[in-house]
């Protein structure tokens, strides 16, 4: 089905304007981002193909290279999808400002966006004096090493935001929560920097799809 074959009132853009984005299917919303299909395949067909290739939320985690492997998705269209997914994550995080993160379980619940990621994401969570979220940043993406996670990248925003404390967290795509020697060394360096700056590192939480590990509870911090 091509968009031009639909009645004008039933086309995605017109329906969005008339009754709101919440009434559109995933394929229709994706079609609005893509705008056009390619020779022999309409934009709704292309959107359906993409959703089948990346089901159950995988589209929001797909990399630029993974998207570009789909026929009809060049750099521009793939980049638009990645950008839309990142905006969605950022807006969702901003709505959670003020949430109380007083224990590792709450941190695990809060970090739903990275628990199932296929690459390691290292996140810094900045808290006020009552352990409420004031800001959050993804510090690095990739295997955790001291070169990727430098204290200045973690504590620079803490100083700018006047945070009272910091919690760091990262996911293990393998599903294993056990801390590696690199995890322990990185945590040690960050805790030392926090003590010097007067912004304590409260915890380092490793998260997976179903479990988590708290460095503080395990006596590693």
JOQUIGI-V297754 format. One record per residue. N is the residue number from 1. RES is the residue in three letters. PHI is phi in whole degrees, -180 to 180 (* if undefined). Layout:
N:RES:PHI ; N:RES:PHI
This chain:
1:UNK:* ; 2:UNK:-96 ; 3:UNK:-60 ; 4:UNK:-67 ; 5:UNK:-83 ; 6:UNK:-80 ; 7:UNK:-60 ; 8:UNK:-49 ; 9:UNK:-72 ; 10:UNK:-102 ; 11:UNK:-74 ; 12:UNK:-52 ; 13:UNK:-64 ; 14:UNK:-69 ; 15:UNK:-68 ; 16:UNK:-60 ; 17:UNK:-66 ; 18:UNK:-85 ; 19:UNK:-127 ; 20:UNK:101 ; 21:UNK:-67 ; 22:UNK:-64 ; 23:UNK:-88 ; 24:UNK:-86 ; 25:UNK:-75 ; 26:UNK:-57 ; 27:UNK:-63 ; 28:UNK:-68 ; 29:UNK:-63 ; 30:UNK:-65 ; 31:UNK:-61 ; 32:UNK:-66 ; 33:UNK:-71 ; 34:UNK:-72 ; 35:UNK:77 ; 36:UNK:-139 ; 37:UNK:-91 ; 38:UNK:-144 ; 39:UNK:-53 ; 40:UNK:89 ; 41:UNK:-143 ; 42:UNK:-72 ; 43:UNK:-66 ; 44:UNK:-68 ; 45:UNK:-64 ; 46:UNK:-63 ; 47:UNK:-63 ; 48:UNK:-64 ; 49:UNK:-62 ; 50:UNK:-65 ; 51:UNK:-66 ; 52:UNK:-71 ; 53:UNK:-73 ; 54:UNK:-124 ; 55:UNK:-84 ; 56:UNK:53 ; 57:UNK:85 ; 58:UNK:-64 ; 59:UNK:-61 ; 60:UNK:-67 ; 61:UNK:-107 ; 62:UNK:-68 ; 63:UNK:-82 ; 64:UNK:-59 ; 65:UNK:-67 ; 66:UNK:-65 ; 67:UNK:-68 ; 68:UNK:-68 ; 69:UNK:-76 ; 70:UNK:-83 ; 71:UNK:-60 ; 72:UNK:98 ; 73:UNK:-108 ; 74:UNK:-85 ; 75:UNK:-60 ; 76:UNK:-63 ; 77:UNK:-70 ; 78:UNK:-63 ; 79:UNK:-63 ; 80:UNK:-64 ; 81:UNK:-67 ; 82:UNK:-61 ; 83:UNK:-64 ; 84:UNK:-63 ; 85:UNK:-65 ; 86:UNK:-67 ; 87:UNK:-61 ; 88:UNK:-60 ; 89:UNK:-63 ; 90:UNK:-65 ; 91:UNK:-67 ; 92:UNK:-64 ; 93:UNK:-65 ; 94:UNK:-66 ; 95:UNK:-70 ; 96:UNK:-92 ; 97:UNK:-58 ; 98:UNK:97 ; 99:UNK:-67 ; 100:UNK:-83 ; 101:UNK:-121 ; 102:UNK:-91 ; 103:UNK:-148 ; 104:UNK:-59 ; 105:UNK:-63 ; 106:UNK:-67 ; 107:UNK:-63 ; 108:UNK:-59 ; 109:UNK:-62 ; 110:UNK:-65 ; 111:UNK:-92 ; 112:UNK:-60 ; 113:UNK:-70 ; 114:UNK:-108 ; 115:UNK:-62 ; 116:UNK:-105 ; 117:UNK:-65 ; 118:UNK:-86 ; 119:UNK:-118 ; 120:UNK:-72 ; 121:UNK:-117 ; 122:UNK:-102 ; 123:UNK:-119 ; 124:UNK:-109 ; 125:UNK:-115 ; 126:UNK:-105 ; 127:UNK:-120 ; 128:UNK:-88 ; 129:UNK:-66 ; 130:UNK:-110 ; 131:UNK:63 ; 132:UNK:-99 ; 133:UNK:-66 ; 134:UNK:-115 ; 135:UNK:-168 ; 136:UNK:-148 ; 137:UNK:-140 ; 138:UNK:-86 ; 139:UNK:-81 ; 140:UNK:-157 ; 141:UNK:-129 ; 142:UNK:136 ; 143:UNK:-58 ; 144:UNK:-69 ; 145:UNK:-140 ; 146:UNK:-62 ; 147:UNK:-72 ; 148:UNK:-81 ; 149:UNK:-117 ; 150:UNK:-97 ; 151:UNK:-53 ; 152:UNK:-67 ; 153:UNK:-71 ; 154:UNK:-85 ; 155:UNK:-95 ; 156:UNK:-57 ; 157:UNK:-63 ; 158:UNK:-63 ; 159:UNK:-68 ; 160:UNK:-62 ; 161:UNK:-90 ; 162:UNK:57 ; 163:UNK:-71 ; 164:UNK:-87 ; 165:UNK:-161 ; 166:UNK:-133 ; 167:UNK:-120 ; 168:UNK:-111 ; 169:UNK:-154 ; 170:UNK:-151 ; 171:UNK:-94 ; 172:UNK:-114 ; 173:UNK:-58 ; 174:UNK:-68 ; 175:UNK:91 ; 176:UNK:-87 ; 177:UNK:-91 ; 178:UNK:-61 ; 179:UNK:-77 ; 180:UNK:-85 ; 181:UNK:-58 ; 182:UNK:-66 ; 183:UNK:-60 ; 184:UNK:-66 ; 185:UNK:-67 ; 186:UNK:-62 ; 187:UNK:-64 ; 188:UNK:-60 ; 189:UNK:-66 ; 190:UNK:-68 ; 191:UNK:-64 ; 192:UNK:-64 ; 193:UNK:-63 ; 194:UNK:-62 ; 195:UNK:-65 ; 196:UNK:-66 ; 197:UNK:-83 ; 198:UNK:78 ; 199:UNK:-122 ; 200:UNK:-65 ; 201:UNK:-85 ; 202:UNK:-76 ; 203:UNK:-168 ; 204:UNK:-126 ; 205:UNK:-115 ; 206:UNK:-92 ; 207:UNK:-121 ; 208:UNK:-132 ; 209:UNK:-61 ; 210:UNK:-124 ; 211:UNK:-150 ; 212:UNK:-153 ; 213:UNK:-133 ; 214:UNK:-104 ; 215:UNK:-61 ; 216:UNK:-65 ; 217:UNK:-67 ; 218:UNK:-86 ; 219:UNK:74 ; 220:UNK:-97 ; 221:UNK:-136
